[in-house]
């Protein structure tokens, strides 16, 4: 007979949120980098053959990918600020903010 697993911590605790935000930020950075490399490749193809409409279309798609990856990062920051504000209502000002913890984790200062 299977046992039911009960969580010992909240599924949305601050450490898990920090980890998810950091992973998402890293992934969006990698996506932007790959889209930029692909854009440069198609740009070189267009420079060789200015009549290549397929490469021009794919260049535009790469720019859209870069923009969507940027929007993901901006959305994360917005969400993080909302979480920080809601948690700050009940805490003292001496505690380290979640944004500072995320910044430290992203820079590898942990």
C-alpha positions in Angstrom: 0.0 0.0 0.0 1.5 3.4 -1.0 2.3 6.0 1.5 1.2 9.6 1.1 4.1 12.0 1.1 3.6 15.1 3.2 5.7 18.1 2.5 8.0 19.3 5.2 8.3 22.8 3.8 6.0 25.1 1.8 6.2 24.3 -2.0 6.7 28.1 -2.6 9.3 29.0 0.0 11.8 31.8 -0.8 14.7 29.5 -1.5 12.7 27.6 -4.1 11.6 30.9 -5.6 15.2 32.2 -5.7 16.3 29.0 -7.4 13.5 29.1 -10.0 14.1 32.8 -10.8 17.9 32.2 -11.2 17.3 29.3 -13.5 14.9 31.2 -15.6 17.2 34.2 -15.8 20.1 32.0 -16.9 17.9 30.3 -19.5 16.7 33.6 -21.0 20.3 34.8 -21.2 21.3 31.6 -23.0 18.3 32.0 -25.4 19.3 35.6 -26.2 22.9 34.6 -26.9 21.8 31.8 -29.2 19.3 34.0 -31.0 22.0 36.7 -31.5 24.4 34.1 -33.0 21.7 32.9 -35.3 20.9 36.4 -36.3 24.5 37.1 -37.2 24.6 34.0 -39.3 21.5 34.9 -41.3 22.8 38.5 -41.6 25.9 37.3 -43.3 23.8 35.2 -45.7 21.8 38.3 -46.6 25.0 40.3 -47.1 26.2 37.7 -49.6 22.8 37.5 -51.4 20.5 40.6 -50.8 17.6 38.9 -52.6 17.4 36.0 -50.1 14.0 36.6 -48.6 14.0 33.5 -46.5 17.1 34.6 -44.6 15.6 38.1 -44.1 12.5 36.5 -42.6 14.6 34.3 -40.3 16.6 37.3 -39.2 13.3 39.0 -38.1 12.3 35.8 -36.2 15.7 35.8 -34.4 15.0 39.4 -33.3 11.6 38.3 -32.0 13.2 35.5 -30.0 15.7 37.9 -28.5 12.9 40.3 -27.5 10.7 37.6 -26.0 13.7 36.4 -23.9 14.1 40.0 -22.7 10.4 40.2 -21.8 10.8 37.0 -19.7 13.6 38.7 -17.7 11.5 41.8 -17.2 8.5 39.8 -16.1 10.6 38.0 -13.6 11.8 41.3 -12.1 8.3 42.6 -11.9 7.1 39.4 -10.2 10.0 39.5 -7.9 9.2 43.1 -6.8 5.6 42.1 -6.1 6.7 39.2 -4.0 9.2 41.4 -2.2 6.6 44.0 -1.4 4.1 41.5 -0.1 6.7 39.9 2.1 8.1 43.2 3.3 4.8 44.2 4.9 5.3 41.9 7.8 9.1 42.0 8.2 11.5 44.4 9.6 13.8 46.5 7.4 16.9 44.8 8.8 16.3 41.5 6.8 18.0 41.0 3.5 15.6 41.5 0.6 14.8 38.7 -1.8 16.0 40.9 -4.7 19.5 41.2 -3.0 19.6 37.5 -2.5 18.8 36.8 -6.1 21.4 39.3 -7.3 24.0 37.6 -5.1 23.0 34.2 -6.3 23.2 35.3 -10.0 26.6 36.9 -9.4 27.9 33.8 -7.5 28.4 35.7 -4.3 26.6 33.1 -2.1 
